[in-house]
Amino acid sequence: MATTEIHRYLRVGERRIALDPEGYLVTLDDWTPEVASALAQEEGRTLTEEHWEVIAVLRDFYARFESAPAMRPLVKAVGQALGPEKGRSLYLMKLFPDSPAKVAARLAGLPKPTHCL
C-alpha cells in the first residue's frame, strides 16, 4: 500500500492536520468543518452557505462512490442535489475559482479527483 508524503501540517485548534504537497488531507478522517474553514482561510476564502452546500454534495458523492468527482460529474451531482441553477460550471467557477473540482475536493477533505491535472 502506498503512503502519502506529508508536506506540512495545518494547525486547527490543538490539532495538527497532515497535508500532502498539493494541500489535500493525508488522512481523510481528519476532516471537520473547522478544517475546511482553516483550509479556505489559507486560500483567502470565507466559506458561505453556498460553499457548504457544494461541500456536502461532494462528501455525499464520495461516500457513495469512493471517488471525488472530476468537473463534469461534479456539475451533474450538484445539479441533481441543488437544482439546475446551481448545477452549472459557471456557478461552481464563481464559488471555487481556478479548478472547482480540485479546490472543492480539497476543502471537503477528499482526495484529488481523478482525471484532474
N, C-alpha and C positions, 0 to 999 in steps of 0.2 A: 504494500500500500504506500503510495507516495505521500510525503509530508509537505506541507505548505511552509514556505520560508516566511519567518516573522521578520518584517522590515522595521516596524516601530510599534509603539504602544499608544493607545488613546486613553487618557485618564478621564473616567466618568465617576465622579464622587470618589469613593475609596477604591474603586476597581480599576485595573489595568486591562484594557482590551487589546489583544494582539491583532495587528493588521498586516496584510501581505503587501508586497511592493506597490500594488495598484490601489491600496486603501480598502480592500474588501476584508471582512472579518475572517480570521483564521478558523475560529470556532463559531459555527452558526448559532449555537445555543447561548452565546454571549449577548445576542441582540435583545435590546429592550427599547421602548420608545425614547428613553433618555440617551441611549447610544445613538439612535437615529438623529436626535436633535444635536448631539455633540458633533457627529459627522457633518451634518448640514452646516452647523456654525463654522466649522473649519473651512468650508467652501464659501462662506459669506451668505448662506441662505437661512431664512427663517421658514420653518415648515408651517404651512397653512392647512386649513381643513381639507382643501383640495389635494394637497400633497399626501396627507394621511389617508385619504380615500384610495389613491393610487397605490400607496404602500400596502394597504390592506388587501387590495386586489392581487398585488404581486405575491404577498405572503400566502394567500389562499391558493394561487396558481401553483406555487412551489410545493405546498402541502399536498396538492392533488397529483402533480406530475413529476415531482422531484427534480425540477429543472427551472431555472429562471428564464423567462421568455425573452427572445430577441424582439426587435421592434414590431414586426407585423403581428406576431401572436399577442404581444402586449397591447397593441391598439385594439385588437379583436376582444381580448379579455376585458379591457376597460370599457369598451362599448357595450358588451353584454352585461357587465355588472353595474355600470353607472349611467348608461344611456348613450345614444348616438352622438349627442352634442359633446360628450367628453371622450368618446371613442374615436378621436381623430389625432393624427400625427401632430398637427399644429397646436392642439391643446396641450399635448404632452411636451412638445418642444418649449412652450411658454413656461411650463412648470419646472422642467428639467432640461435646461439648455445644454447644448453640446451633443450629448448622446443620451436621450431619455431612458432607454433600456438599461444602459450601464449605470447611469447616475442613480436612477430609482432603485435598481437592484442593490447597489452598494448601501443606500440609505435604508433599505428594507432588510439589510443583514443577510442577503443572499449571495451566492457565488456569481461571478461574472457570467452573463448569459453566453451560451454557446453561439457561435456564428457572429459574434460581435468583435470587431477589430479593436 
